[in-house]
Amino acid sequence: MVLIIMAAGSGSRYGKLKQFDELGPSKEFLMEFSIYDAIKAGFNHIVLITRKKNKKYLEEYLNKRLPKHIKINVVVQEVTNLPEGCNINYKRIKPWGTAHAIWCAKNYVNQDFAIINADDFYGSNAFKNSFQYMNRKENNKNYGLVCYKLSETLSQFGSVSRGVCKVENNKLVHINEFLKIQQEDNIIIDSNTGKILEEDDQVSMNFWICKNQFFIFLENYIIKQLKELKNIEKDEIYLPFSIKENSKLNKIEIDVIDSLSKWFGITYIEDKKESLKKLRKLTEDKYYPSPLWQINKK
């Protein structure tokens, strides 16, 4: 099974590349805990999408640590890597966004796959549940989305953007994007819209399960979006919107999978202290070895 990890972001609110911040007790990156949990669940192919300047470093770093039987590909999200026929002379420095990042992995994946962010901690049960879902034959035509409770995905140091899911009969109906969610006086509110949200609202943290055919759709979607972007230098092509469009056009159902895990991440630099504390506690409680790879390195 393939796990694609998106690690090409800029970390603008965090202040640096948070994907490579040493948060584990033995200075592990946060994404290493996701890789560890994924391997333990049964995933055996890791595809990491990053920027060109990080490729060689990450290849050497991961190959030294991960078990030998795990296949590793480090893929560069190049601004100039676009579907055939697209104008590659756009004046663009910023990556094209998460949908384009996944499309860049098309030559490295030949089966169904799961997607996560590098700067989120998803929890071991989330990977167990996603792996089991991917192995169920009755879900052969369905996509999947691993969801978390909104109250467990907030930051006490500022607002967060979240995709709040409407779910019926364990199927995703739609996702509402709220850009400035925070807790104020025992209520959770999006300050942009004034919408009050519920603690138990299910949210997407970009943990998707997709079919291999999605790459074909993505190519056409990117071509279409490039023609419609208002600001060609800054606007991005987002993964959730591409999945939504794919679902609508191809009548694909998206199953909502309960993570049964607690999420945490590092949206702001102030979140680092809490993440360090949580990873240390998980290690002390023997959920993870320290160093992380001393058991798996075979």
C-alpha positions, 0 to 999 in steps of 0.5 A: 500500500502507498502513502503519499506525504505532502511536504512542499509547504512554506510554513508561513504562519509557523515561521520556518519549514515545520516539516523538518523541525526536530520534535521527537524525543530523539529529534525526529520530524513529526512526519516520521511518526506518521511513517512509523504508524503507517508501516506498522499498519501495513503500508510498504511504499512511502512517496514524499513530495517536497521542494527541489532543495530538500530532495537529496537530503530527504533521500539520504535521511529516510534511507538511513532510517526506514526499514530496508523492505520499505520502498521510498520515493522523494518527488519534487514538486516543480513549478514547471512540471505541468500537463502536456500542452500547458504554458510552462512560461508562467511567472511563478515561484510559489508551488501550484498547490496540493492538487498539483503536488499529488499529480507530480507523484503520478509516475511513482504510484501504480495502485490506490493510495492514501494522502497525508500532510507532513506537518500533522500527527494523525495517530496510529488508529487512523492508519490502521483504519485507513489500511483496513478500508483500502483492503475491503473489496466492497469499497472498490469504487469509493474514495475515503476521508479520515476525519477528526473532531473539530474540537481536537484540531484547534490551536490555542495560539490563533485561528486555523482553517478547517474543512468542516464535513457534512456527513450522512450515513457515513458518506461525505455530502460536502465540505465547507471551508472555514478560514479563521476558526478559533475558540472564544468563551466556550464556543467555536466560531469562524470569525470570517463568517460569524458561524458557530460550529460544534465541538463534534463537527467532523473535519478533514485534515487532508487524510484522503484515500484515492484510486489510482485513476485519480491521476488521470482526472487530476491532469485534466483538472489542473489544465482547466484550473490553470485557465481559470486562476485569477492570480497566476502568481499566487493562486493555488489548485487545492486537493479537496476541491479537485476531489469534490469535482471528481466526485461530482463529475464521476459520481464517486462516493466518499466514505467517511472513516473515523480516525479514532485518534487524536490529532495535533499539529504545529500551525504556529511556532507556539504550538511546538512546545505542546507537540514536543510534550505530547510526543515525549509522553507517547514515547514514555508510555511506550507507544513509540520507541526512542530512537524511533527506528531502532525496532523497525531497522532491519 
